[in-house]
Amino acid sequence: MDGTRCASLHERNHREFTSAFAFINSPTSPLFDPASRHEFLRNNKAVVCAITASYISTFAGYPLDSLKSRLQTTKTPISIPKLAYLVYRDEGVIGFYRGLWIPLITISFVRAASFTIYNRTKEYFIDHKLTRQDKMLQVGLVGGAGGAMAGSLISFGSAPFELVKVRRQLEYTIAEKKGVHIVKPPSTATAVREIIKSGGPFGLYTGFRLHFVRDTLGTALYFFEYDSMRHLLGRLPSGEQGPTPSWLPIHASLVPFVCGSFAGVTSWALIYPLDVVKTKVQQRALAGERYRGPLETLQRLIRGPDPENPKPFLAGVARIYRGLGVSALRSVTTHGLLWTFFDLVANYIDRLPHRRAARDD
């Protein structure tokens, strides 16, 4: 009796497995049907392009971002090659990628949401005829409005992840401030628990106001510059790339890299002091040091800790911009690759064949 029941159960499981396998491999399955897959890619083009481009650009630029955070918080001047050598000597190659999983996992959501909000805002202005696509200033302003909307909304979700990223990148510096010697760096989960333990759930939003202002202004500037320059370099109102101007005769495939790099470097340079202040405020809070407001932090960075014997103004400004060189290189790499692969994937999706309309009998 038991043998008959087991055989019957085995036969039923075999039939169910065969049926499921046949469905998955059938021509009408959404997973394997080319027409359904192409339709899905077209309907979610901004998300697919953003995710693909973000993974590649984030992995390529993360070591430079790690060096940037260290340069921003060090008190003694140090060259980029020497700092890179010290990181490699003390932490190995993994030191350059410490905390990578946080942006690598979350960047897909952040960039996908950011590009979606940016595109939807632009579409709203265009659909309601609130702008003209043949005027560079109006094109740039619409892009800036989309960027500001995207940056402000996304900051609520990205702030905790960036704080944890800063915590991981500056683990050795924070431990030194606390008088603790690190033998083995804690995991990301441990870092999150320590932040929540010391500041509660809202501890993950330490420095949020500075993060919010930085992201809103920075993203607005970024998209304003990118869309303006794309228009200047021949992008047509339809969105397709036209001939490049005679004063910059480059191949059309290089236009996204040039515009993305330019927008990334210049917008980042403008908001860089705000990012330095944010990182410094967050570092002090994570190390349990006395709170200093943004203005006090900025003043101390420029004029030094001794008000009776202030440092020269230009020397202070140079200190604030310490690490800008590596940030500029990171921006060129990250944003150039981001827009290059964004356009490549977008063009690939645009060339996919459309579903044929069913013929009437």
MARZAKE-80465 format. One record per residue (C-alpha): x, y, z. Coordinates in nm, 2 decimals. Layout:
<atoms>
{{X Y Z}},
...
</atoms>
This chain:
<atoms>
{{0.00 0.00 0.00}},
{{0.28 0.24 0.09}},
{{0.47 0.15 -0.22}},
{{0.17 0.22 -0.44}},
{{0.11 0.56 -0.26}},
{{0.48 0.66 -0.31}},
{{0.47 0.56 -0.67}},
{{0.15 0.76 -0.72}},
{{0.31 1.07 -0.55}},
{{0.62 1.04 -0.76}},
{{0.42 1.02 -1.08}},
{{0.21 1.33 -0.98}},
{{0.53 1.53 -0.89}},
{{0.68 1.43 -1.22}},
{{0.37 1.55 -1.41}},
{{0.37 1.88 -1.23}},
{{0.74 1.94 -1.29}},
{{0.70 1.85 -1.66}},
{{0.40 2.08 -1.69}},
{{0.58 2.37 -1.53}},
{{0.89 2.31 -1.74}},
{{0.68 2.31 -2.06}},
{{0.51 2.63 -1.96}},
{{0.83 2.81 -1.89}},
{{0.97 2.70 -2.22}},
{{0.66 2.76 -2.42}},
{{0.66 3.04 -2.68}},
{{0.39 3.23 -2.49}},
{{0.59 3.24 -2.16}},
{{0.67 3.60 -2.05}},
{{1.02 3.48 -1.95}},
{{1.11 3.34 -2.29}},
{{0.87 3.52 -2.53}},
{{1.09 3.78 -2.72}},
{{0.79 4.00 -2.79}},
{{0.69 4.02 -2.42}},
{{1.05 4.07 -2.31}},
{{1.09 4.36 -2.56}},
{{0.77 4.52 -2.45}},
{{0.88 4.50 -2.08}},
{{1.21 4.66 -2.17}},
{{1.04 4.94 -2.36}},
{{0.79 5.01 -2.08}},
{{1.07 5.02 -1.82}},
{{1.35 5.17 -2.03}},
{{1.46 5.44 -1.78}},
{{1.48 5.19 -1.50}},
{{1.67 4.92 -1.70}},
{{1.91 5.18 -1.84}},
{{1.98 5.33 -1.50}},
{{2.04 5.00 -1.32}},
{{2.27 4.86 -1.59}},
{{2.47 5.18 -1.62}},
{{2.49 5.24 -1.24}},
{{2.64 4.90 -1.16}},
{{2.92 4.95 -1.41}},
{{3.00 5.31 -1.32}},
{{2.97 5.26 -0.94}},
{{3.21 4.96 -0.94}},
{{3.46 5.15 -1.16}},
{{3.46 5.47 -0.95}},
{{3.42 5.34 -0.59}},
{{3.80 5.32 -0.51}},
{{3.83 5.69 -0.59}},
{{3.52 5.77 -0.38}},
{{3.68 5.59 -0.09}},
{{4.00 5.79 -0.12}},
{{3.79 6.11 -0.14}},
{{3.62 6.04 0.19}},
{{3.96 5.98 0.36}},
{{4.12 6.29 0.21}},
{{3.82 6.50 0.33}},
{{3.87 6.40 0.69}},
{{4.25 6.38 0.73}},
{{4.41 6.67 0.92}},
{{4.75 6.64 0.76}},
{{4.81 6.70 0.39}},
{{4.89 6.39 0.20}},
{{4.92 6.30 -0.17}},
{{4.67 6.07 -0.34}},
{{4.94 5.81 -0.44}},
{{5.07 5.80 -0.08}},
{{4.72 5.77 0.07}},
{{4.65 5.49 -0.18}},
{{4.97 5.32 -0.08}},
{{4.88 5.34 0.29}},
{{4.53 5.21 0.24}},
{{4.68 4.91 0.04}},
{{4.95 4.85 0.30}},
{{4.71 4.86 0.60}},
{{4.39 4.72 0.45}},
{{4.48 4.55 0.12}},
{{4.28 4.58 -0.20}},
{{3.96 4.53 0.00}},
{{4.02 4.86 0.17}},
{{3.94 5.05 -0.15}},
{{3.61 4.86 -0.18}},
{{3.51 4.88 0.19}},
{{3.14 4.95 0.20}},
{{3.09 4.88 -0.17}},
{{2.79 4.65 -0.12}},
{{2.59 4.94 0.02}},
{{2.60 5.17 -0.29}},
{{2.61 4.87 -0.52}},
{{2.28 4.73 -0.39}},
{{2.11 5.06 -0.33}},
{{2.24 5.25 -0.63}},
{{2.01 5.06 -0.85}},
{{1.71 5.18 -0.66}},
{{1.84 5.54 -0.62}},
{{1.95 5.58 -0.98}},
{{1.64 5.41 -1.12}},
{{1.41 5.63 -0.91}},
{{1.61 5.94 -0.98}},
{{1.61 5.89 -1.36}},
{{1.23 5.81 -1.35}},
{{1.14 6.12 -1.15}},
{{1.37 6.33 -1.38}},
{{1.22 6.19 -1.70}},
{{0.86 6.22 -1.57}},
{{0.92 6.59 -1.47}},
{{1.06 6.67 -1.81}},
{{0.77 6.49 -1.98}},
{{0.52 6.69 -1.77}},
{{0.67 7.02 -1.89}},
{{0.68 6.91 -2.25}},
{{0.33 6.75 -2.25}},
{{0.18 7.07 -2.10}},
{{0.38 7.29 -2.35}},
{{0.55 7.47 -2.06}},
{{0.89 7.48 -2.24}},
{{1.05 7.47 -2.58}},
{{1.29 7.20 -2.68}},
{{1.48 7.42 -2.93}},
{{1.61 7.67 -2.67}},
{{1.92 7.57 -2.47}},
{{1.83 7.77 -2.16}},
{{1.48 7.62 -2.14}},
{{1.61 7.27 -2.20}},
{{1.86 7.32 -1.92}},
{{1.60 7.47 -1.68}},
{{1.36 7.18 -1.73}},
{{1.64 6.93 -1.67}},
{{1.74 7.12 -1.36}},
{{1.38 7.12 -1.23}},
{{1.37 6.74 -1.29}},
{{1.70 6.70 -1.11}},
{{1.59 6.91 -0.81}},
{{1.27 6.70 -0.78}},
{{1.46 6.38 -0.81}},
{{1.74 6.48 -0.57}},
{{1.51 6.61 -0.30}},
{{1.28 6.30 -0.30}},
{{1.56 6.04 -0.33}},
{{1.75 6.19 -0.04}},
{{1.50 6.06 0.21}},
{{1.59 5.70 0.10}},
{{1.96 5.75 0.03}},
{{2.06 5.93 0.34}},
{{2.08 5.63 0.58}},
{{2.28 5.43 0.32}},
{{2.53 5.70 0.26}},
{{2.58 5.75 0.63}},
{{2.66 5.38 0.67}},
{{2.89 5.40 0.37}},
{{3.08 5.69 0.53}},
{{3.09 5.50 0.85}},
{{3.25 5.20 0.67}},
{{3.50 5.41 0.48}},
{{3.61 5.60 0.79}},
{{3.61 5.31 1.03}},
{{3.98 5.35 1.12}},
{{3.96 5.72 1.16}},
{{3.65 5.70 1.38}},
{{3.81 5.43 1.59}},
{{4.12 5.64 1.64}},
{{3.90 5.93 1.76}},
{{3.74 5.69 2.01}},
{{4.08 5.56 2.12}},
{{3.99 5.21 1.99}},
{{4.23 4.98 1.80}},
{{4.07 4.79 1.52}},
{{4.19 4.43 1.48}},
{{3.92 4.32 1.24}},
{{3.68 4.58 1.08}},
{{3.32 4.52 1.17}},
{{3.07 4.42 0.91}},
{{2.81 4.65 0.76}},
{{2.54 4.49 0.97}},
{{2.75 4.56 1.28}},
{{2.80 4.92 1.17}},
{{2.43 4.97 1.13}},
{{2.36 4.82 1.47}},
{{2.62 5.05 1.64}},
{{2.46 5.36 1.47}},
{{2.12 5.27 1.59}},
{{2.24 5.18 1.93}},
{{2.40 5.52 1.98}},
{{2.14 5.73 1.82}},
{{1.83 5.53 1.78}},
{{1.65 5.46 1.45}},
{{1.68 5.83 1.36}},
{{2.06 5.80 1.41}},
{{2.07 5.68 1.05}},
{{1.96 6.03 0.95}},
{{2.25 6.20 1.11}},
{{2.34 6.50 0.90}},
{{2.02 6.47 0.69}},
{{1.96 6.84 0.64}},
{{2.30 6.88 0.48}},
{{2.25 6.57 0.28}},
{{1.91 6.70 0.16}},
{{2.05 7.04 0.05}},
{{2.35 6.88 -0.12}},
{{2.15 6.63 -0.32}},
{{1.88 6.88 -0.42}},
{{2.12 7.15 -0.54}},
{{2.38 6.90 -0.67}},
{{2.13 6.70 -0.88}},
{{1.96 7.01 -1.01}},
{{2.30 7.15 -1.13}},
{{2.40 6.82 -1.27}},
{{2.10 6.77 -1.49}},
{{2.09 7.14 -1.59}},
{{2.44 7.12 -1.71}},
{{2.40 6.78 -1.88}},
{{2.09 6.87 -2.07}},
{{2.22 7.21 -2.17}},
{{2.55 7.06 -2.30}},
{{2.37 6.78 -2.49}},
{{2.16 7.04 -2.66}},
{{2.47 7.25 -2.74}},
{{2.64 6.94 -2.89}},
{{2.36 6.86 -3.12}},
{{2.09 6.66 -2.95}},
{{1.76 6.71 -3.14}},
{{1.42 6.80 -2.98}},
{{1.32 6.44 -3.06}},
{{1.60 6.32 -2.83}},
{{1.82 6.17 -3.10}},
{{2.18 6.28 -3.14}},
{{2.23 6.51 -3.44}},
{{2.56 6.63 -3.60}},
{{2.81 6.77 -3.35}},
{{2.92 7.13 -3.39}},
{{3.23 7.21 -3.59}},
{{3.42 7.35 -3.29}},
{{3.40 7.00 -3.12}},
{{3.41 6.74 -3.40}},
{{3.39 6.42 -3.20}},
{{3.21 6.10 -3.28}},
{{2.85 6.09 -3.17}},
{{2.91 5.79 -2.94}},
{{3.15 6.01 -2.73}},
{{2.89 6.29 -2.67}},
{{2.73 6.12 -2.36}},
{{3.07 6.06 -2.20}},
{{3.19 6.42 -2.26}},
{{2.86 6.57 -2.13}},
{{2.83 6.34 -1.84}},
{{3.19 6.40 -1.73}},
{{3.16 6.78 -1.77}},
{{2.83 6.79 -1.57}},
{{2.97 6.56 -1.30}},
{{3.29 6.75 -1.25}},
{{3.16 7.10 -1.25}},
{{2.84 7.04 -1.04}},
{{3.05 6.84 -0.79}},
{{3.31 7.12 -0.77}},
{{3.03 7.38 -0.69}},
{{2.88 7.17 -0.40}},
{{3.21 7.02 -0.28}},
{{3.24 7.24 0.03}},
{{2.90 7.14 0.14}},
{{2.99 6.77 0.10}},
{{3.31 6.82 0.30}},
{{3.11 6.99 0.58}},
{{2.85 6.71 0.57}},
{{3.12 6.44 0.59}},
{{3.29 6.62 0.88}},
{{2.97 6.67 1.08}},
{{2.88 6.30 1.03}},
{{3.23 6.18 1.13}},
{{3.22 6.38 1.46}},
{{2.87 6.24 1.53}},
{{2.97 5.88 1.46}},
{{3.28 5.92 1.68}},
{{3.07 6.06 1.97}},
{{3.24 6.40 1.96}},
{{3.07 6.73 2.05}},
{{2.83 6.85 1.79}},
{{2.94 7.14 1.57}},
{{2.69 7.31 1.34}},
{{2.76 7.35 0.96}},
{{2.87 7.71 0.99}},
{{3.10 7.64 1.28}},
{{3.25 7.34 1.10}},
{{3.30 7.55 0.78}},
{{3.46 7.83 0.97}},
{{3.70 7.59 1.15}},
{{3.79 7.42 0.82}},
{{3.88 7.76 0.66}},
{{4.02 7.96 0.95}},
{{4.14 7.68 1.18}},
{{4.05 7.59 1.54}},
{{4.23 7.90 1.70}},
{{4.02 8.22 1.65}},
{{4.31 8.43 1.79}},
{{4.55 8.30 1.53}},
{{4.34 8.22 1.21}},
{{4.49 8.05 0.91}},
{{4.51 8.24 0.58}},
{{4.18 8.23 0.39}},
{{4.32 8.08 0.07}},
{{4.49 7.81 0.27}},
{{4.16 7.72 0.44}},
{{3.98 7.71 0.11}},
{{4.25 7.49 -0.03}},
{{4.20 7.26 0.27}},
{{3.83 7.24 0.19}},
{{3.90 7.14 -0.16}},
{{4.15 6.87 -0.06}},
{{4.05 6.56 -0.24}},
{{3.88 6.75 -0.52}},
{{4.13 6.61 -0.77}},
{{4.04 6.25 -0.69}},
{{3.67 6.35 -0.68}},
{{3.71 6.51 -1.03}},
{{3.87 6.19 -1.16}},
{{3.59 5.98 -1.00}},
{{3.33 6.21 -1.16}},
{{3.48 6.18 -1.50}},
{{3.49 5.80 -1.46}},
{{3.16 5.75 -1.30}},
{{2.94 5.99 -1.48}},
{{3.11 5.95 -1.82}},
{{3.05 5.57 -1.80}},
{{2.70 5.62 -1.66}},
{{2.57 5.82 -1.95}},
{{2.77 5.62 -2.21}},
{{2.61 5.29 -2.10}},
{{2.27 5.46 -2.04}},
{{2.26 5.57 -2.40}},
{{2.40 5.24 -2.53}},
{{2.12 5.04 -2.35}},
{{1.86 5.30 -2.44}},
{{1.96 5.28 -2.81}},
{{1.95 4.90 -2.79}},
{{1.60 4.90 -2.65}},
{{1.48 5.15 -2.91}},
{{1.60 4.92 -3.19}},
{{1.41 4.62 -3.06}},
{{1.14 4.50 -3.29}},
{{0.78 4.60 -3.19}},
{{0.51 4.34 -3.14}},
{{0.31 4.29 -3.46}},
{{-0.05 4.37 -3.45}},
{{-0.27 4.06 -3.47}},
{{-0.43 4.02 -3.82}},
{{-0.80 4.01 -3.85}},
{{-0.93 3.68 -4.01}},
</atoms>
